[in-house]
């Protein structure tokens, strides 16, 4: 009987979704929601003008995301973008 050996390793490609948000300097938090269920998917404090979110691959084929930027002390009014689709990335190559 032949000896079969299984070798596991990191896959060559790791496709995921990515949403890049250009934020206002007065905004302090960015939240990505599922538009249909209004469930928060990711949330980050804003420490610059551009932030990125890594998301599941399923959000690259539909426009199901809603992105909201807000602040904590009412200096900045909230901004909402609806109907967002994530771009497809190879997570092995993109640093987020």
C-alpha positions as CSV (number, residue, x, y, z in Angstrom):
1,X,0.0,0.0,0.0
2,X,1.5,3.4,-0.9
3,X,2.3,5.9,1.7
4,X,0.4,9.1,1.2
5,X,1.6,12.2,3.0
6,X,-0.5,15.4,3.3
7,X,1.4,18.7,3.3
8,X,-0.4,21.8,4.5
9,X,0.7,25.3,3.9
10,X,-0.4,28.9,3.3
11,X,-2.6,29.2,0.2
12,X,-1.0,31.0,-2.7
13,X,-3.9,33.5,-3.0
14,X,-6.0,34.9,-0.2
15,X,-8.8,36.9,-1.9
16,X,-10.8,39.3,0.4
17,X,-12.7,42.5,0.1
18,X,-11.4,45.9,0.9
19,X,-13.2,49.3,1.5
20,X,-11.1,52.4,1.4
21,X,-12.6,55.5,3.1
22,X,-11.4,59.0,2.6
23,X,-12.3,60.7,5.9
24,X,-12.7,64.3,7.0
25,X,-9.9,65.4,9.5
26,X,-12.6,66.2,12.1
27,X,-14.2,62.8,12.0
28,X,-13.1,60.4,14.8
29,X,-14.8,57.0,14.0
30,X,-15.8,55.1,10.9
31,X,-18.3,52.2,10.9
32,X,-19.1,49.8,8.1
33,X,-22.6,48.3,8.2
34,X,-24.5,45.6,6.3
35,X,-27.2,47.8,4.6
36,X,-29.9,45.1,4.6
37,X,-29.6,44.0,8.2
38,X,-28.0,47.2,9.7
39,X,-25.5,45.0,11.5
40,X,-22.1,46.6,12.1
41,X,-19.3,44.7,10.3
42,X,-16.2,46.7,11.2
43,X,-15.4,49.9,13.1
44,X,-12.2,51.9,13.5
45,X,-11.0,55.0,15.1
46,X,-9.8,57.5,12.4
47,X,-6.1,58.4,12.8
48,X,-5.5,59.9,9.4
49,X,-7.5,60.9,6.3
50,X,-7.6,57.5,4.6
51,X,-8.5,54.2,6.3
52,X,-9.1,50.7,5.0
53,X,-11.3,47.9,6.1
54,X,-10.7,44.2,5.3
55,X,-14.0,42.5,4.7
56,X,-15.3,39.1,3.7
57,X,-15.2,38.2,0.0
58,X,-19.0,38.1,-0.3
59,X,-19.1,42.0,-0.2
60,X,-17.2,42.2,-3.5
61,X,-20.1,41.0,-5.6
62,X,-22.9,43.1,-4.1
63,X,-23.7,46.7,-3.1
64,X,-24.7,45.8,0.5
65,X,-22.5,48.1,2.6
66,X,-23.2,51.4,4.3
67,X,-20.2,53.5,5.5
68,X,-20.7,56.1,8.3
69,X,-18.1,58.6,9.7
70,X,-18.9,60.4,12.9
71,X,-17.2,62.3,15.8
72,X,-17.4,62.1,19.5
73,X,-17.9,65.7,20.5
74,X,-20.3,67.1,17.8
75,X,-17.7,69.2,16.0
76,X,-18.3,67.2,12.8
77,X,-21.7,66.2,11.4
78,X,-22.0,62.6,10.3
79,X,-21.5,61.5,6.7
80,X,-23.1,58.4,5.2
81,X,-22.4,56.6,2.0
82,X,-24.9,53.9,1.0
83,X,-24.6,51.1,-1.6
84,X,-20.9,50.5,-1.3
85,X,-19.2,47.5,-2.9
86,X,-15.9,46.3,-1.6
87,X,-13.0,45.9,-4.0
88,X,-11.3,42.5,-4.3
89,X,-7.7,42.2,-3.0
90,X,-5.1,39.6,-2.5
91,X,-4.6,39.8,1.3
92,X,-1.1,38.4,0.9
93,X,-0.1,41.5,-1.0
94,X,-2.1,44.3,0.6
95,X,-1.2,45.7,4.0
96,X,-4.1,47.0,6.0
